[in-house]
Amino acid sequence: MAHNRVWRSAARTDPGKVRARNEDAFLDCPGQGLWVVADGMGGHQGGDIASQLIVASLAELPAQDSFEHQLEGLRRCLHWLNRRLSQELTVGAGRQDSIMGSTVVALLLKGDRAACIWAGDSRCYLWRGQRLYQLSKDHSLMQQLIDGQQMSIEQARAHPAANALTRAVGAREQLALEILELQVYPGDAFLLCSDGLYQGLSSDALGEALNLASPQQALARLFDDALRGAARDNMTAVVIRQ
């Protein structure tokens, strides 16, 4: 029976080689069928507070009998968090740079159904049939330039504000979440990660890691590869497979 499907998962975060603080956070809850990566922004203003708040709040969501109810609960919680964080922002608005926000990418699995929910540039990948699929699409200025202005990736990357986010939890009064639902097949593996991890790795490197037998092996490979590079940013990854 598809509904008895047991998922194995492993998660890890690392501040990287440059940053003193880690503003990333993750949730690894196979019992709930819920996994999350959040990458906080706002520097000393509280990026780590925002990402930790998202993860702690989602961890407390009650189990639901149906996939729809669970997805709706997740969506509502993120909208509530957005209101809470954007209000904190207006309270501290004596300073213009007082953003307290975070990206979020969440994966919900129940039976043979999956949903990926995100805002920002943390990503969800699917490894299926020896192919890597990027399920989420970055909410960043760079992606907007590629889509809207038909710029090449190289041109968009050269833009001075390429990494600016167009969506995040806490950045604006209204949160626009993107949700992708899909059917799960035997052998599927998922990766949730912050931009600090995927920016230093090729698609081939991601695929080779996800092809390993266990989530722990996949994580070890990902971090070994990433830490051989510049690792200028915090790096977080969650690997989920059957």
Secondary structure, 3 states (H helix, E strand, C coil): CHHHCCCEEEEEEECCCCCCCCCEEEEEECCCCEEEEEEEECHHHCHHHHHHHHHHHHHCCCCCCCHHHHHHHHHHHHHHHHHHHHHHHHHCCCCCCCCCEECEEEEEEECCEEEEEEECCCEEEEEECCEEEECCCCCEHHHHHHHHCCCCHHHHHHCCCCCCECCCECCCCCCCCEEEEEECCCCCEEEEECHHHHCCCCHHHHHHHHCCCCHHHHHHHHHHHHHHCCCCCCEEEEEEEC
